[in-house]
Amino acid sequence: MKKISSLFALVLIFGMTAPVSAQSFPQKRAITLVVPFAPGGGTDAIARDLAKPLADKLGVPVVVDNKGGAGGAIAAQQISQAKPDGHTLLFVTSTFVTAAATDRKLPYDVNKDFSPISKVGSGPLLLVVNPQTGITQVTGLIDNAKRNPNSLNYVSAGQGSINHLSGELFAQRTGTQMTHIPYKGSGPATMDLIGGQAQIFFATVPTILSQVKAGKVKLIATTSKSRSKLFPDVPTVMESGVKSFEVGTWWGIVGPKDLPADIVAILNRAINESTATEALVKRFEEEGAERFAGTPAEFGSSIKHELDGWRKVVLDAGLKID
């Protein structure tokens, strides 16, 4: 009897300490998908649209938890320290990388402290100007900026945002000087652009689409390699004569480091299948974006490549945002 009790105790201990594996994932509890921005924005909407089919695929609830602040760093730090059991995940965007490129004092390393799971989709930025500038194309913007160095302001959602670094890259590629005005979010940046306090914005589609359609801002180019399906008559920045200028925003999901490979595989497959649903495909089309289906390794390689690229932009610009 004593031997049986001892054996039972060993089994109990092993069961409590054994790592989570594919056989036990997902457990019968919700998966938390942390969104590093406030509710109601474009990123939040995509995450919530993804959570629905993902829950169906995994057979457990997927709950979206918004934790904004510090350009996404608060949420990222939380996930970097979470238990690697697949039940706490982070919905990331291009800002996950651009913030790391500009801030060397972040309490985490995007390459070492996270497990890439799947890239979800990607889309271009829209280069828009205040109509009162009279600028109607990229060549006119460049000419204006060269004639009057630092007289044109470009706005962003904050220091280290994709909008900010896109402006820096544009200035480097065109040999122009423009003044960066950071805001605490795209909303106030858009309002000042419309109001005339600023002239230029490299904006995400969800942020600026309605303003473009209403004629409150002038769309002069898109930042992708090829033209946007939403605006087939609008040239890209590269088509307009700016070499090596291809910028986009993207969405994806990562987990804490040391997430078991079999769990990563289960999540990757479920996410890829979820983005193929009619609702998600339509959502991406409305955002001028495209769904992406790939492997965790491809996503991890993409993150590293982008981080290296943006760090070079930051270094060449002499930016110090620590």
N, C-alpha and C positions, 0 to 999 in steps of 0.2 A: 504493500500500500504506500509505503514511504517512497519507493522507487517511482511509482506511478505519479505521486504528487510532485516529486522532483522533476520528472519528465514533463509534466503539465506546466510546471513553473518555467522550465526552459523554453517550451513552446510559446508560452505567454510573453516571455521577455523578448524572444526572437520576433514575434509578431508585432511587438510594440516598437522595436528598433529597426526592423527591416526597411530598406528604402522602398519608396513608392514605385511601383512598376506598372506596366501596361495592364496586367491582370486586375489591378485594383483602381485603375483610372478610367473614367472619372469616378470618384467616390459619390455617394448619394448626398451630395450637397452642392450648393451653387458655386459657380466659377465667377470670380470678380474680375471684370475688365475695367481697369482704371484708365480714365481719360484725363490727361493733364491740363485740361482747359475747362472753363465754366460751361454750364449747360446752355444749349440753344445755338451754338455756333456750327459751322460746317463740319468740323472734325467730330463733334459730339453727335451730330445727326448720322454721319456715316457709321460711327461706332455702334449706335443704337440699331441702325438698319442691319448691321452685320450680326449683332447679338441674337436676333430672332432666329435666323436659320441655323446659326451656330449651336444654339441651345437644342434645336431639333436634331441636329446631327450627333451631338454628344449625349443627349438624353438627360441632361440636367439643366437647371436654369443658368443663364448667363446674365449677371447683373452689372449694369454700367454704373461706375462710381466716379463722379467728377471731383478731381482734386487739383484745382488750378493754383497758380502762383509760381513766381520765380522763373517764368518762361518754360514751365514744365519740369523744372529741376526738383521740386518738392515731391511730385508723384514718382519721378524716376528714382529718387533716392529711396523712397518707400519700397518700390518693387525690387531694387537691387539688394535689399535686406530681407525680402520675403522668403518664406519656406519654399524650396524648389519642389513642389508637389503638383504643379500644373493648375492649381485652383486660384492663383493670383497672377494676373497678366497685365501688361501695360500696352495701351494703344498709342503708338508713336507716329510722329509726322517728321517731315524734314527738319523741323526745329530741334528735334532730338539730337541731330548731328550738328546743325549750325551753332547751337548754343554751346556745344562741346568745343567747337572750333574757336570760339571767341573767349571762353572762360576756362582757364587752366586750373582753377581752384574748385571746380565742382567736386562734390563728395563721392563721386563715382567715376568709373571709366566705361565709356559706352562699348568699347571693344572687349573688356575683360569681365565686367560685372553683370552682363545680361546674356541670355540665351536667345539668339534670333530664331523666330518660329516661322513667320511668313510675311512677305510683303503682300499688301492687299490691292493696291492700285496706285496710279500716278497720273498727274496732269500738269499742264503748263501754268505759268503765271501770265497775267495780262498787263502789258505796259500801257498805262493810261496817263493822260495829262488833263489838266484843267483847260476847258475849251477857250477860256479867255487868253491863254498864251498864244493862240493862233497856230500852234504847232499841230501839224496833221500827219507827219511821218517821222521816222527815226532820223533821217538825214537832217531834217529841220531842227530836231532836238539837239543833235550833235553840233550843228553850226551855231545854234543859239548859245550852247554851253561853252563853246570855244571862244566866241566873241565876248562873252561876259562870264568869266570864271567865278564859280561859287555864287552866282546870282540866282540860279535855279535850286529850289529845295525839293528833295525827295523824302517822302514819309515812309515810316515802317511801323510794324506792330511792336517794335521794341529793339533794343540793342541785341545783336546776335540773331535776329530773326531772319527767315529766308528772304523777306523783303529788303532788309538792310544789306545783307551780303550780296544780293542780286544787284543792288545799286552800286556797291563797291566794285563788283566785277565789271559792270557796264562802264564805269568810269575808267577802270584800268584798260579795258579792251579798246576804248575810244579815245583815250588820252584827254579826257575832259575832267573838270573839277566841279562837283556839285555838293551842296550842303545837305547833310543827313539830319532829319528831325525825327527822333524816336518817340513813339507814343506807347501808352499802356494798353495795347490792343489795336486791332484793325478798325474798329468802329470809330473812335475819335480821329484816327488818321484819315479815314475816308471823309469825315465831316469837314476837316480843315482843308482837304484837297478840294472839295466841292465849294467851300467858302472862299477859296482863293489865297489862303494863308500859305499854301504849298502848291507846287506845280506838277509833281511827278509821283507815281506810285507803281511799284512792281507788285501787283495785288494778286491774291489767290482768286480763283473764279467765284467761289461762294461769297467772298467778301464784296466783290465789285460788279457782279453780273447785272443785278437789277439797276445799278446806277448807269451802266453802259447802255442798257436797253432804254432807259429813261432819258438818255442824252445829257445827263449831268456831268459825265466825264467823257473824254474822247479816247477811244481805243486806237492805238497806232501800231501795235505789234504784239505778237505772242512770243513766249520765250522757249518754246519747244523746238525740236529738230525739224518737225514738219508742221504744217498748218493745222489749226484746231478745227475739228468737225463743227463746232459751234459757230466759228467765224471763218469759213473757207476763203473769203475774199480779203482777209487781213493777213499781211505778210508776217513772217517770223523776224526776229531781230537779226538772225544770220542772213536771211534773204535780203535784209535792208543794208547789208554791207559790213556788219560787225562779225568778225571772224571768231570762231571758237566760243560762241555764246549760246550754250544750251543749258537751261535751268528749268527745273520742275519741282513741284511739291509732290509728296507721296505719303501713303499711310501704310502702317504695318503693325504687327504684334510681336512683342518680345516677352520673355519671362525672366526670372532671376537666374543667375549663373548656376551651373551644375544641375540644370533641369535634365532628368534622364532622357537619353536619346529616344527611347521607345515612346515616351510621353510626348516629346517634341514631334515625333512622326505622326502620332494620332491627331494632335492639334493641327499640324500642318495640313494633313489630308482633309480634316473637317473644315478648315478655313478656306482652302482652295475650292472645295465643293460648295461652300456657302456663297462665295463671291460669284459663282456661276449661276446663282438663282436669278430669276427674271427681275425681282425687285432691286437687287444689288446692281445688276447690269444697267438697269434703267437709271438708278441713282447716279452711277458714275457718268453716264451719258449726259445727264442733266448738269453735272459738274464740269463737263468738258474733259472728263478723264477716262481712263481705261482700267479695267480690272487687270490684276496680275496674278498669275498662278506659277509658283516656283518652289524651290527647295529652301530649307533653312540655310544651307551653305551659300546659296546664291544671295540670299538676303544679307547674311553676315558679310559677304565679300562686298556687296553694294554699300553697306554702311561704312566699312573701312575705306573704300575708295572715295566716297564722298567726303568723309572726314579729312582725309589727306588733301583733297582738292580745296576744300574751304579753308583749311589752315594755311594753305599757301596764299589764298586771297587775303586773309587776315594779316599774314606776315608782310606781304607786298604793300598792303595799305598802311602798315604801321599802326594798326589798331591795338589799343590797350584797354580792354574792358573787364579786366579781372576785378 
